[in-house]
Amino acid sequence: MQKLTRKPAQLLGMIPRRASRWLVRLAVLAVIVPLILQWLVAYVVGSDARILPPELLLARNLLLVTAHPDDECLFFSPSILGVLDRNKRVTGGLLVMSTGNNYGKGDTRKTELAGSCEALGISADRCVALDHPDLQDNPREWWNTELIEGFVHEHVRKWDIDAIITFDEGGVSGHINHRAVSAAVSHYTATNPQSPIAYTLTTTSLLRKYTILGDLPYTVLPFLWRIIEALSYPAITAEVREGGTALVANTWHRYLLTRRAFAQHDSQYSWDRHLYMILSRYVWFNDLKRLPHTAADEAFRTAVKT
């Protein structure tokens, strides 16, 4: 049996010339299309209410609920920076359910979190990491969701929160603590008529997660018509309500702020995290989905009518 000894260059030469031209064109498109989409969402239509819903665009007090210090910049920075940058009147808040003390570095990570909040534009008095004995960083323990709900409700009232962003049921990385936070916030918004609107960050497959901007064309598909509309004519905020989804992309400046924020987490900055800050879609763009909330929906309809 003849052995396959041809070199890659020889194998490439066996591809018909027409096919090779199409491969080159597809490769170019695979690079250019995501860059164009990133530019459109980050710089051109990102402030349109069809892309960033009024509940986030017009929020006065935004609350991000996470599980561990560094979640805010590993996963949510496009959302945080996108909302704060577009609405100078909004005040951002971060509630972290633990100090990340799984390896005995809780105090260090809590200090690092303060630096990350500063880089992201979140004031020190609204940058909180809890240290409750029943909510300790543990990748094998499902947290008490009633306890989490209580802390969320406490800070919603204390900071007069009108919009929440948190994990979806997949927790982005699948971490059990992330998923417990998601379950708690979902139950809170579904059962408490006074709770604000909440949006969750979409979990993707591992392959999609590490494609830099390569996943953006697929992510943009549900927003495509809205982007075309936004390019065609401006949105009247009060009339835009349908969809329940949001798409937020980092500008180059906000991406650098993301890196600056994560650089504060020195205890977590290993070589693989350095690659993550380049390869992960979550440091470049976020797509969010609104949790069902009948009472808040009705309140919003009343507000825009008046």
N, C-alpha and C positions, 0 to 999 in steps of 0.2 A: 504494500500500500504506500502510495507516494506521500511523503511528509509535506506539511504546509510550511514551507520555509521562506515564502515571500515576505519581504519587509513591508511595513505599513505604507511607505511611499509607493511601492509597486502595486499594492492592493488598491490604493487611491487612484492610481493610473488606470486601473481596470474599469473604473466608473465612467460611463459615457459622458462625453463633454457637456451635453445638454443637461444631464442630471446634476453634474458638478456645479454648473452655473446656478441651477435652482437651489442647490444646497447652500451656496454662498449667499444668494439673495435671502433665503429664509433665515440664515444666521444673522445677516444684517438687520432684518426686520425684528428678529428676536431681541436685538439690543436697542434699536431705535424706538420701537413702539412703546415699550415700558417707560423709556425716558420721556417721551412726549406726554404720555398719560400722567406721569409723576409731575411734570411741569404744569399741565393743565389743572390737576387737582390741588397742587400745592400753591400755585401762584395765580391762577386765572379764575377758576370757578369755586375755589374752596370756601369762600364766604357766602356763596349762594345758599339760600334756605332749603333748596332741593337736595343739596349735598350735605350740608351741616344743618340739621333740623333746628327750628326756632327754640325748642326746649333747651338745646345746648348753646345755640348762637346768642340767645337773649338771657341766659341764666345770670343770676346775680351772685349766687354762692354755689360753687360746684364742689362735690365731694367725690374723691377717688377712694375706693375701699379695696385694700389688698391684704395679703397674708404675711409677707416678709419684707424687710428692708431690701431694696434694689428691684422689687417687682415694678415699681413706678417707672423706672427708666429702661428696664429690660423689655417691657411689654407695652406700656401705656403712654410713653412720651409723646408720640404724635397727637394723641387725643388731648393730653394736658396742654401742651404747647400750642396746638392748633386752636383750642377754645380760648385760652388766655391771651393769645396773640391777636385774635380777631375781635375780642370783646374786652376792652380795657377796663370796663366797669365790673367785670366778674372777679370774684375773690375765690381763689382755689384753696382747697383743703385736702389733706391726705390722712386717712385713718388706716394704720397698719395693725393687724391683729396680734402680731408678735414682734419680738425684737430679733428673731432669727437666731435663737440661742442653742441651736441643735449641736453645735460644736464648742459651746462655751464662750462664744464671742458676742453675746447679746449686747453688752455695754458698748463694745467697739462699734457694732453695726448700728446701734441707735445714734451714736455720735456721727457716724458716716451719713446716716439718713438726713441729718440736719443740713449737711453740705449739699446733698442731692436736691433737697427741697429748695434751697437758695438758688441753685443753678436753674431749676425749673420754674422759678417765679412764685413759689409757694412760701408764704410767710411762716416764721418760726412758731408763732402761736397757733397755727393751724397745721402743723406737721407733727403728728402724734403716733408713737409706737407703743402699744399696750404691752404689759408684761403680766398677764393674768396666769395663775398656775394651771388653769384648764385650757389655755390657749398657747401652748408652747410649740415651737417649731418641731414638727415630727412627721416625716414622710410616710409613716405607717399608722397615723392616728387621725380618725375623723373627728373634727372639732364639734363641740356643742353648739349647734346652730341657734338655739334659743338665746344662748349667752351672746353670740355675735349680733343677733338681732337687737338685743338690748343696748349694746354699745353703739350700733349704728343709729338707732332711734335717739339715743342720748345726744349724739353729736349732730344729728339732723336738727334737733330742736335748739341745741346750744349755738350752732352756727347759722341757723335759719336757711338750711340747704333747700334748693329747689331743683337740683339735678344730681344724679349719682352715676358714676361709671365704675364697673367692676368686671370680674371674670364671668364667662358663661359656664355652662355645666361641664365643659371639658377642661376648664382651668388653664387653657393655653398649653401648658406643659404636662397636664395630667396629674399634677401634684395634688394629693388628697386634701391638703389644707386649702389650696386654691378652690377646689370644688366645693368644700364645705362653706367657704365664704360666699360663693355663688348661690348655693342652696339657701343660705340664710337671707341674703338680700332679695332673692326671688320670692321667698315666702313672705318677707316683710312687705314688699311692695304689693303683693297680691292680697294680703289680708288686712293691711292698715290703710284706711281711707286717707289718712293725713300724710302718708309717705309721699315723697317726691317721685317724679319720673326717674326711671333707672335704665341705663344702656349697658349692654354687656359686650365684651370684646370677643370676636369670633375665633374659635379654635380651629386650626387647620391640620392637615396631615403633616407628618414630619418632612416629607418631600417638598411640599408647598412652603413650609416654614423657612427653609434655608435656600431660597432662590433669589435673595436680594429683592429686585424689582420684577423678577420673572413671573411672579404670581399675580402682578397687578392687572394685566389684561383680563385674566379670568375673574378677579375680584370686581373689576369695573363693570362687567357685563350687566348686572342688575341696575347699575346707575347710568348706563350708557345713554338712554333717552333723556334722562334728567340733565346729564352733562351737555347734550346737544341743545336742550331747551335753555340751559343757563348761558350757553354761548350765543343763543339767538336773541333772548330778551331777559331782562332782570326779573327776579322773583319779587312778588309782593308778599312780604313775610307772613302777614296775617292769613293769606289764602293758601299757604303751603302747609299741608299737614299729613298727607298720605305717605305711606312707605314704612315708617318706623325703623328706618336704617340710616346710618351715617357713614361717610367716608372721609377720613382725615389723613393728609399726607404731610410729611415734614418737608419744609424748604431746606436748602443746604445749611442755612444759618441755624435752623431748629435742630437739624441732625447734629451739628457741632455742639449745640447745647445739650443734646442727649448724651453725647460722648463725655462732655464735661461733667454732667450729673453722675454718670456711672463711674467716672474716674474718682469720685469722692468715696466710692465703696472699695477702698483699697484692699480690704481683707478678702474681697470676692473677685479681684481682678486677675484671674489666671489666664493662660494663653488661649484656652478654648473660649473663654468669655470675650477675649479680644477679637477672635474670629466671629463670634456671635454678633458683636457690635457692627460688623461689616455685612455678614451674610443673612441675618434674620430680617424677614419682612416686617417684623414688629417694631423695628427701630426706624423704618422708613414710612410705613403707613399702617393705619388701623381701619378696619371696618367694624361697625358697631350695630347692634340690634336692640331695639327697645323692648323691655319687658312689658307684658300686659298689665294695664292699670286703668280700670274703668273710671274710677273716681277722679284720677288726675287728668284723664282724657277729657272728661266733662268740664273740669275746672279750666282746662286750656281753651276749650271751645268758648266758654263764657268770657274768658279774659280777652280773646282776640275780637269778639263781637263788640266789646266795650272799648 
